[in-house]
Amino acid sequence: MSRRVVDLEGKSLSLTNLEKVLYPDCGFTKAHVLEYYRRMGPFILPHLQGRSLTLKRYPQGVTGEFFFEKRCPVHRPPWVQTAEIHRSGGETMTACLVNDLPTLLWVANLASLELHVPLARAGSPGTADAMVFDLDPGEEATILDCARVALILRELLSRLGLASVLKTSGQKGLHVFVPLNRGETTFGDTKRFSRAVAMILEKNYPELVTAKMAKSSRTGRVFINWSQNDGSLTMVCAYSLRARNKPYVSCPLEWRELELLAGRGDPEGFLVLPEEAIARVEAKGDLFREVLERTQHLPHL
């Protein structure tokens, strides 16, 4: 097993198997994964900081078996910060906090290609910092249908006085986030609100939208997964890689970009690879920063 020890921000980090191919279809190695997260560090870290990380590890690459790891590995370096998380059954677990670049690269070295975090910080687990609408296309629907729903959703939210921010899921769908950051909004609030909005869209666009969980209801429609607004669940972090045939990124988009992509009818345009994601943040900055900074209040429906 190849091994390289590097010093980063005063911390000693052991990197292994750098030549291992984790995405066989395009020859993307662990070294490529580490380099991507190193360069994306200034932009992804604000969205990870203070949030308990769920690792999704692919030790044999994206074509091999994977596993989730909610507990921070016991073999972690002493400088990795952690938080004690209370689970629904009353037990407590120790979770990793990715608060700095060395920790981000340590996680990447574990072949945790995908980084999943809750919508609350570890220090305030009952407070929803944002509300999410997870747009998931059913069979016979596509990301272009998700784009149509996202634009309808943006208009409805705007009429309610709420700004929204958009990113690709890095897979088949889109994520529409509504920043809150008030320190008082509960997950009960966001779940009720998002479910009501999803049901309104289902009623007005029955051929396009479903708010029902049943798979049988999703054919040819976009499922608005409002249930993700739950303190026990996680979402893939903005700028995280996804474990697909290629290392697509869950990438923020501007609304005008979505309009252009939808107008062109080009589903491939939603697929963002690491080099493009890095070029985008270097040119445009963090298009998802508003999720961390804007303060909004949920109105009564």
N, C-alpha and C positions, 0 to 999 in steps of 0.2 A: 504494500500500500504506500503510494507516494505521500509525502507529508512536507509541508512548508510552514514555518513559523514566521509570522510578521508582527511588527509592532505598530499599533494603530491607536492614536490618541492616548499613548502611554499604557496601553493594555496589550498583553501578549496573546496572540490569536493563532491557533493551530489550524491550518487548512489542509484538507486531505482529498485525495483522488481528484485532483483538478482536471485531469484529462478524461474523466468519466463522462460519456455521452448520456445526457438526461433526456434529450429530445432527438431520437434517432432519425426522424424524417428530415431534419435539417442540420444534424451534426452539432447541435447546441450543447456545450459541455457544462460541467459544474463551474469551470473557470469563467465561462460566459455569464452564467447566472450570477456569480459573485460580482463580476464587473458591472453588470446591469444594476444590481442593488447598490453597489458603491457609488456609481454615478447618479443614481436616482435618490440617494440618501437624503439630501436636503429637502426634497419635495415629498417623499413618502413618510419620513420620520414624524412630522407634525401630526399625521393622521394615525400613527401608531402609538405615540407617546401617551403614557398613563392608562392604556387600555390592555386588558388581559388578552394575550395572544393565544389563538388556537393554531397550532402547527398542523399543516397537511403535508406529510412527508412521503417522498417517492424515492426511496433508497436505490431502486433499480431503474429509475427513470420513469417517464410517463406511460410506458407500455407495461410496466411491472405493477406489482401490488403496492397500495398506499395505505397509510393509516393516519388517523387524527390523533393529536396529542394535546390535551387541554392542560395537563399538569406539566409544569416546567421540569425538564429532565434533571435528575439528581446529579448527573455528571456535568452540570453547567459550570462555567468559570465563576470564581467568587465575585467578579465584578458585574455579573448579570443581575439587574434589579428585578424584584418579584413583588407580588401582592397576594395577600390571603383572600380568597374568594369564598363566600358562603354559598353553598349549593342548596337546591330546593329541599333535599332530604335532610338538611341540618348539618351535613358534614362540611369541612373546610378543605380547600385544596390550594396549593401554591401554584400560581400562574406566572409566566414570564411577562415582563414589561420590556418592550423594545424601545428604549429611551435614547439610544445613541447608536452611532454607526458600528462600533465593534459588535454590539449585540445583534444588530441587523445582519451582519456578515456571519456571525456565529450561527444564527438561525438558518441562513442560506446554506451554510456548509453542512448542515444536517439534512440537506435536500428537502427542506420545507419550501417547496416552490411557491405554494399559495399561502398568503398571510390573511387570516380571518380575525376580525375584531368585533366586539359588541358596539352598540350605538350609545353606550355609556362608559364613562371612565371608571376605573377600579375604585377610586375614592368616593364615587357617588353612583353606585350601581343601580339605584332606583330612578335615576334622572335620565330621561332621554335627551341627548344633545341634538338629535335630529330625528326626523320621521322619514321613512323610506317607502317608496312604491317600487316593488320588484316586478318588472314587466317580463313575463316568461311566455314565449310563444308556444302554443300547443301544436300537435301534429297538423300539418298543412298550413300553418302560419309561419311567418318569417320575422326577422328583425325589422323589416320594413313595416310590418304591421305594428310592431312595438314602437317604431318611430311615430307612426300616426297616432297611437294612443298617448305617447309622451307629449306630443304637441297639443292634443286635446286636454290632457291633464294640466299642462303648464297654463293654458288659458283659464281653466276652471280655478286653479289655485291663485292665479293672478287676480281674478275677480273677487276672491276671498281675502285679498291683501297679502298673499304669501308668495315670496320669491322662491324659486326652485333651481336646483343645480343638477347637472346630468353627467352620467358616465356610462360607458359600455360595461357589460358584465365581464367581457373578455370571452364569453361563450356565445349563447344564442340571443341574449336579451339585453335590456337596458335597465339602469337604476336611476330613478328620479328621487333626489334627496331634498328635503325641506329643512333648512337650518332652524334651530330653536335657541339653544344656548341660554336658557333663562334660569336654569338652576331650580326649576319648580315643576316642569312638565313631566308627568309620569308616563310609564309605558301603557298604563290603562288609558290615559288621554290619547296617546298617539295611535293605539290600536283601534279605539272606537272611532276616531276621526278618519283614519285611513280606510277602515272598513266601510264607513258611510260614504266616503268619496268613491270607493270602488263600486259600491252598489248603485250609486247615482250614474256612473258611467255605464255599468252593465244595463241599467234600465233604458238609458238613452241610446246606447250603441250595442244592442243585443247580438248583432251579427259579428261584432268585432271584439267585444270585451266580455269576460266572465270574472266574477268575484268568488266563484265556487271552487272549493278545494278539489272536488272530484275530477279525476283525469278525464272521465267521459264527457265532462262539460267543456273541455278545452279545445277540442278538435276545431281547427280553423279559426280559433280565437286567441286572444292574448289574455292570459291569467294575470290579474293584478294581485300579487301576493302581499296582502296587507298584514298577514300574520307574522311577517318578519319583524314587526315592531313589538319585540318581546325582549325583556332583559336577559333571558337565558339563551338567546340566539345570537348568531354572528353574521356579518356580511363580509365578503371579500373586500379587502382594503383597496382604496384608490391607488393605482400604480402597481398593484400586485401582478405578478405573472400568473397565468393559468396553465393547468396541466392538460394541454391539448396536443394535437400532432405537431403544432408549432407553438413557440412561447408567446402567445398573444397576451396583451396587457389589458387589465381593467382600467380603461383610460378616460379621463374627463373630456367632454366635448363642450364647445360653445353651442348655444341654441341655434345660431345661424348656420353652423356646420351641419347640425342635424337636419335643418330645413333643406340645405343643399343636397345632402346625401339622400334624403327621402325623395326630393324632386328628381334626382338622377335615377332613382330606382336601383341603386348599386349596393347590394348587401355586403360585398367584399370591402367596401370603403369603411365599414365599421371595425374591421380587423386591424388592430394596431400592434406592430412588432416592436421589440425593445429599442432598436435604433431610432425608429420614428417617435416613440414615446419620449426618449431623451431629447431628440431634436425639438419636439413640441414644447417641453418644459423650459428648455434653454431659450426658445424664441418667445414664448407666451407667458412663462411663469406657471404657477400652480393655479389652474382653472378651478380647482376644487377648494381653494382656500376659504371661500365664502361659507362653506359648511362649518368651519371652525370659528368663524368670526361674526357672522350676522346673527343678530338677536331678533326673534320673532315670537309672536303670541298666537296660539291656535284660537281662532274665533269659534263661536258656537254655531253649529249647523242647524 
